[in-house]
Amino acid sequence: MAEYTIKRPLKRPPIHPGEVVREDVLPALSLSISEAARRLRVSRQQLHRVLACTHPVSTEMALRLGKLAGNGPGLWIRMRQNYDV
């Protein structure tokens, strides 16, 4: 996946990275939560907390998500930072 920057300010609030994984990444890769947890090498409960937007995406999780999605950890870390601000 190619990454690009947006040059104009967005008029919507930042989205939690877990929501992007839940709504876009897992369906695009045809993965269940259990299979995604196995591939990420995390527990189902830990992945579920991220997908439910109740747990932040750590740097380690960003590395794992970047590898799974094929877009690197930078995108996930920036999404987390924007959401936190």
N, C-alpha and C positions, 0 to 999 in steps of 0.2 A: 504494500500500500504506500502510495506517495504521500508525503506530508507537505502541507503548504500553510502559509501564514495569511491571516486576514488583515487587510490594511484599513478597514473601516471598523468603527466600534459597533458591537452588536447591541441590540436593544432588548436582549433577553438575559436572564440570570444564568450563571454558569451551571452546568449539569454535573452531577456526581459521576465519576468514572464508572462506578458500578452499574449505573443505569445504562450507559453506553454498551458495556459488556453484555448486560442482560438483554437489551433491546436490539442491538446490532451485531455484535461479534458472535455470540453463541448461535443465533439463527443462521448467520452467514456461513459459519463453519459446520452447521448441522450437528452441534454438540449438545448433549444433555448436561445438566449441572454436575452429575456424577462423573461423566467422562471428562469434562473440562477440569474438574478437581484432580482427577488422576493425571491428566497431562500437565497441569500446573504444579503437581506434587504438593498439594495442600489438602487439608481436610474439607469435606463437603460443607461442614459448619462454617469454617473460615470463609470459603468462597460465598456461601449463602449470605453471610453478614455483609460482605462487600456488595453483592448484588442487591441486597435490601437497602443499601445506602446508609447503614447504621455503623459501618466500620470504614475508616479511611483506607485508601490504597497506599500501602507502605512502599518504600523504595524497592524492597525485595519483590513485592507483588508487582510493581511496575515493570521490573525486569522480566518477570515470568509472563505477564500479560503481553509485553512487547514481543517476546519470543513466540508466544502462541499466535498472536494476531499478525506477526510478521512486520510490525511497524516500529519496533524499538521502544525503549522505555521512556524516551524524552516526551512523547505525546502524553503518556499517562501521568508522568510527573507534573507536567504543565497543567493538565486538566485538574489534578488534585490541588495544585497551588491556586489556580483560579477559583476553584470551588471553596477553598478554605478562606480566601480573602473575601 
